[in-house]
Amino acid sequence: MEYSLPIRLCAEFFGTAIMVILGNGSVATVDLEKTKGNHSGWIVIAVGYGFAVMIPALMFGSISGNHINPAFTIGLAFAGLFPWSNVLPYILVQFLGAIIGQFIVYLCFKPHYDLTENTDLVLGTFSTSDATCSKINGFINEFFGTFILVFGALGITNSPSFNHGNQMSGFIGIGLLVMVIVASFGGPTGPALNPARDLGPRLLHQVLPLKYKGKSNWGYSWIPVVAPILAGISAVALFKLIFL
């Protein structure tokens, strides 16, 4: 079934918002003080983000394609697999969804933000940074993490089983792909893998009256935007060259 652009934009908005709510909600549960999941470990974040992508895929994958990521949208457009006329509307609602989703996380965890004095942990529930303060390493990690995400997602959604009606297993596979990427590539940067997921919440961090605010680390902010976009373009181009 072909859906109108407004319906697809609604799907992208809600899909991105749900991803951020569930994904950054899992980060907040682990890192903020006095939550019942405090210090429960990176595996909780990996599982949380895997399901944070899986659930919107199951809900909206057949409606909008469940891009929920400007790097994926732009990569598809560069390869001629998505209309350029839809790129800006998709990206706008993705960013809006990420901001609204993060604001909901803030509201739900407000008492715990007020108790968490470590400003790096507070920022980490909004956006990403490199653990060794290396922009080069951050760029490399975000590029290859996003490349595997996009290349893998294309492989799953272009598989014979997916194209013959078994889409649910494909959407579950994408969630598992994100889960393992966060588990394996998460140590250096987070990772973001998604410009909207990082920049939207970072903008919100800048304006919210957080008790222990700290800096929004704008000097690093371009990396989780530029590296995923370049990786998305490269991954889609390579996949199209070989398999499509």
KAJOKA-V396139 format. One record per helix or strand of 3 or more residues. SS is the DSSP state (alpha for helix, beta for strand). FROM is the first residue (numbers start at 1). LEN is the number of residues. If there is no record, write none. Layout:
BEGIN
{{SS/FROM/LEN} {SS/FROM/LEN}}
END
This chain:
BEGIN
{{alpha/5/27} {alpha/42/23} {alpha/70/9} {alpha/84/25} {alpha/110/6} {alpha/119/6} {alpha/135/23} {alpha/160/4} {alpha/167/23} {alpha/195/13} {alpha/223/21}}
END
